[in-house]
Amino acid sequence: MLQLTTIRQDAERVISALAKRHVDARPAIDALLALNERRRQVQAETENLQAEANKLAKSIGLLLREGKAAEAEGMKAQSADIKERLNLLAASLQEVEAEERAHLIALPNTPHHSVTAGKSADDNEVVTTWGHPPVLEEGFVPHWELTDRYKLIDFERGVKITGAGFPVYTGQGARLQRALIQFFLDRNTAAGYLEVQPPHFINEASGFGTGQLPDKEGQMYHMTEDNLYAIPTAEVPVTNLLRDEIVPEADLPIKMTAYSPCFRREAGSYGKDVRGLNRLHQFDKVEIVCVEHPSKSYDRLEEMVAHVAGLLQDLGLHYRILRLCGGDMGFTSALTYDFEVWSAAQERWLEVSSVSNFETFQSNRLMLRYRSTEDQKPHLAHTLNGSALALPRIVAALLENNQGPEGIVIPEVLHSYTGFDHISA
């Protein structure tokens, strides 16, 4: 959530920044500022009237102590009128505050100055590319045929049990999943991230805190009886660990990592690009989250990007890093880097990670602050997160890119985790 003080102090800069997202924010911000002015007027009127009521109460008390009950009774009628007016002002203030908040939470985050004003994924900037596309031997097939051939994933039984997008991993496929999760967690903890195991369901306050609600409720699985949501990513519960807290500045950065299943309805997804592991309703992911001092958050973002790049290099996957344009950025992000790996059999790029800096957008919703050692006051922290890594498309690329006539070669860094170095019939 944007800070209201920032909008009041420099509305034109905010409007200009949101234009990079192709959002015409002027009507919304004009309405917001008008509501803010109305709220301030009501608050001032309330304070003045409350001061008058307090003064009157003192006068009534003094008259009663002096035995002037008749005069006091006359003032009591005036006091009752003031109370009625105060009640009306309280109702008006509650209404205008709700409208003001509704306008404020509807505004997306302002992009970082480096973000370009593109319209879609086609306008994202390729920052760097690593490795080379693998050359496959004749007879190569996409991963959904490989998983069937080597009995790694049972998509059909997943459909029977639950529905499309809920695969069943079997045999070496299940072992590969577990190996990748442990490999990612080990590398993340070695880089200083504290491993946590969060709940897989969240309440509304948690969904609001990280920006999934009310923006993405249609993409989340909702249990209406308990009013809980299945998590779309471990980012949500992990970041919410520090909701409504003030942490000492000396504790920054706070770095955490977590494995979780992720649940996404992915409403409207269909076609060849969602076949096999390309898009699922339930999948595994390891996340990294960081709470950082505002002056250091962009250095931390680059560090997180380098860490994710190292994981992909260890796996030997040809990848590229994109800086997302304004038209393709998420609602909460100020700057996002996407990682895509090359799928040799599908001959296209597959997104496997997004690493983002949200600046104060999430922390303002979370009321996540740090206490400054300089002025001893609480200030909003910056929050960051990234996939390190999402498994489905990593698995797809590993299977496709390493296939050959003898089977599928497993990257050496995974051998101690899988217990095997290749997959064969």
Long-range contacts (C-beta under 8 A, 24 or more apart in sequence): 1-104, 1-105, 1-107, 1-361, 1-364, 1-365, 2-104, 2-107, 2-109, 2-110, 2-361, 2-364, 3-360, 3-364, 3-380, 4-32, 4-36, 4-100, 4-104, 7-32, 7-33, 8-33, 8-36, 14-110, 17-110, 17-111, 18-107, 18-108, 18-110, 18-111, 19-117, 20-111, 20-115, 20-116, 20-117, 20-325, 20-326, 21-108, 21-111, 21-117, 21-326, 21-327, 21-329, 22-117, 22-119, 22-326, 22-327, 23-108, 25-107, 28-103, 28-106, 28-107, 29-107, 31-103, 32-100, 32-103, 32-104, 32-107, 35-96, 35-99, 35-100, 35-103, 36-100, 38-96, 39-93, 39-96, 39-97, 39-100, 42-89, 42-92, 42-93, 42-96, 43-93, 45-89, 46-86, 46-89, 46-90, 46-93, 49-82, 49-85, 49-86, 49-89, 50-86, 52-82, 53-79, 53-82, 53-83, 53-86, 56-82, 105-214, 105-365, 108-331, 108-332, 109-331, 109-332, 109-333, 109-334, 109-358, 109-359, 109-361, 110-334, 111-326, 111-329, 111-333, 111-334, 111-335, 112-298, 112-334, 112-335, 112-357, 112-359, 114-323, 114-335, 115-323, 115-324, 115-325, 115-326, 115-329, 115-334, 115-335, 116-323, 116-325, 116-326, 117-325, 117-326, 117-327, 118-325, 118-326, 118-327, 118-328, 119-325, 119-327, 120-325, 120-327, 120-328, 121-324, 121-328, 123-325, 123-327, 123-328, 124-322, 124-323, 124-324, 124-325, 124-328, 124-338, 125-322, 125-323, 125-325, 126-320, 126-321, 126-322, 127-320, 127-321, 127-322, 127-323, 127-337, 128-320, 128-321, 129-318, 129-319, 129-320, 129-321, 130-309, 130-312, 130-313, 130-318, 130-319, 130-320, 131-313, 131-316, 131-317, 131-318, 131-319, 132-318, 133-318, 133-342, 133-344, 134-318, 134-342, 134-344, 134-401, 134-402, 135-344, 136-344, 136-345, 136-400, 136-401, 136-403, 137-404, 137-405, 139-405, 140-344, 140-345, 140-400, 140-403, 141-345, 141-403, 142-275, 142-276, 142-343, 142-345, 142-346, 142-400, 143-276, 143-277, 143-343, 143-345, 143-395, 143-396, 143-399, 143-400, 144-275, 144-276, 144-277, 146-399, 146-400, 146-403, 146-408, 147-173, 147-276, 147-277, 147-399, 149-425, 150-407, 150-408, 150-423, 150-424, 150-425, 152-176, 152-399, 152-423, 153-277, 155-276, 162-282, 163-281, 164-281, 165-266, 165-279, 165-280, 165-281, 165-282, 166-280, 166-281, 166-282, 167-277, 167-280, 172-418, 172-420, 172-423, 173-395, 175-418, 175-419, 175-420, 176-395, 176-398, 176-410, 176-414, 176-418, 176-423, 177-284, 177-391, 177-395, 178-417, 179-414, 179-417, 179-418, 180-389, 180-391, 180-394, 180-395, 180-414, 180-417, 181-259, 181-284, 181-286, 181-391, 182-417, 183-413, 183-414, 183-417, 184-259, 184-286, 184-311, 184-388, 184-389, 185-257, 185-259, 185-286, 187-307, 187-310, 187-311, 187-314, 187-388, 188-257, 188-286, 188-288, 188-307, 188-388, 189-257, 191-255, 191-307, 192-255, 193-255, 193-256, 193-257, 193-288, 194-254, 194-255, 194-256, 194-257, 195-256, 195-257, 195-258, 196-238, 196-241, 196-256, 196-257, 196-258, 197-258, 197-259, 198-231, 198-234, 198-237, 198-238, 198-241, 198-258, 198-260, 199-231, 199-237, 200-230, 200-231, 200-237, 200-260, 200-261, 200-263, 201-228, 201-229, 201-230, 201-231, 202-228, 202-229, 202-231, 202-236, 202-237, 202-240, 203-227, 203-228, 203-229, 204-229, 205-240, 205-243, 206-236, 206-237, 206-240, 206-243, 207-236, 208-365, 209-236, 209-239, 209-240, 209-243, 209-362, 209-365, 209-366, 210-235, 210-236, 210-239, 210-240, 210-332, 210-362, 210-365, 210-366, 211-331, 211-332, 211-358, 211-361, 211-362, 211-365, 212-236, 215-331, 215-332, 216-331, 218-265, 218-267, 219-264, 219-265, 219-266, 219-267, 220-263, 220-264, 220-265, 221-263, 221-265, 230-263, 231-260, 231-262, 231-263, 232-262, 232-263, 232-264, 233-260, 233-262, 233-285, 233-287, 233-387, 234-258, 234-259, 234-260, 234-262, 234-285, 234-286, 234-287, 234-289, 235-287, 235-289, 235-385, 238-287, 238-289, 238-385, 239-289, 239-291, 239-362, 239-366, 239-368, 239-383, 239-385, 240-366, 242-291, 242-366, 242-368, 243-366, 243-367, 243-368, 244-366, 244-367, 244-368, 245-368, 245-369, 246-369, 246-370, 246-371, 246-378, 247-291, 247-368, 247-369, 247-370, 247-371, 247-381, 248-370, 248-371, 248-373, 249-293, 249-370, 249-371, 249-372, 249-373, 250-373, 251-370, 252-291, 252-292, 252-293, 252-296, 252-370, 252-381, 253-290, 253-291, 253-292, 253-293, 253-296, 253-300, 254-290, 254-291, 254-292, 255-288, 255-289, 255-290, 256-288, 256-289, 256-290, 257-286, 257-287, 257-288, 257-289, 257-388, 258-286, 258-287, 258-289, 259-284, 259-285, 259-286, 259-287, 260-284, 260-285, 260-287, 261-285, 262-390, 276-396, 277-392, 277-393, 277-395, 277-396, 278-350, 278-392, 278-393, 278-396, 280-392, 283-390, 283-391, 283-392, 284-390, 284-391, 284-392, 285-387, 285-389, 285-390, 285-391, 286-387, 286-388, 286-389, 286-391, 287-385, 287-386, 287-387, 287-388, 288-385, 288-386, 288-387, 288-388, 289-383, 289-384, 289-385, 290-383, 290-384, 290-385, 291-363, 291-368, 291-370, 291-381, 291-382, 291-383, 291-384, 292-381, 292-382, 292-383, 292-384, 293-370, 293-381, 293-382, 294-359, 294-360, 294-379, 294-380, 294-381, 294-382, 297-357, 297-359, 297-382, 297-384, 298-335, 298-357, 300-357, 300-384, 301-335, 301-337, 301-355, 301-356, 301-357, 301-384, 304-355, 304-384, 304-386, 304-388, 305-337, 305-355, 305-386, 307-386, 307-388, 308-339, 308-353, 308-355, 308-386, 308-387, 308-388, 308-389, 309-339, 311-388, 311-389, 312-339, 312-341, 312-352, 312-389, 314-411, 314-413, 315-394, 315-398, 315-411, 315-413, 315-414, 316-411, 317-341, 317-342, 317-394, 317-397, 317-398, 317-401, 318-342, 318-401, 319-352, 320-349, 330-354, 330-356, 332-356, 332-358, 332-361, 332-362, 333-357, 333-358, 333-361, 334-358, 334-359, 334-361, 339-387, 339-389, 341-393, 341-394, 341-397, 342-397, 342-401, 343-393, 343-396, 343-397, 343-400, 343-401, 344-397, 344-400, 344-401, 345-400, 345-401, 345-403, 346-396, 346-400, 350-393, 350-396, 350-397, 351-393, 352-387, 352-389, 352-390, 352-393, 352-394, 352-397, 353-386, 353-387, 353-388, 353-389, 353-390, 354-386, 354-387, 355-384, 355-385, 355-386, 355-387, 356-384, 356-385, 356-386, 357-382, 357-384, 358-382, 358-383, 358-384, 358-385, 359-383, 399-423
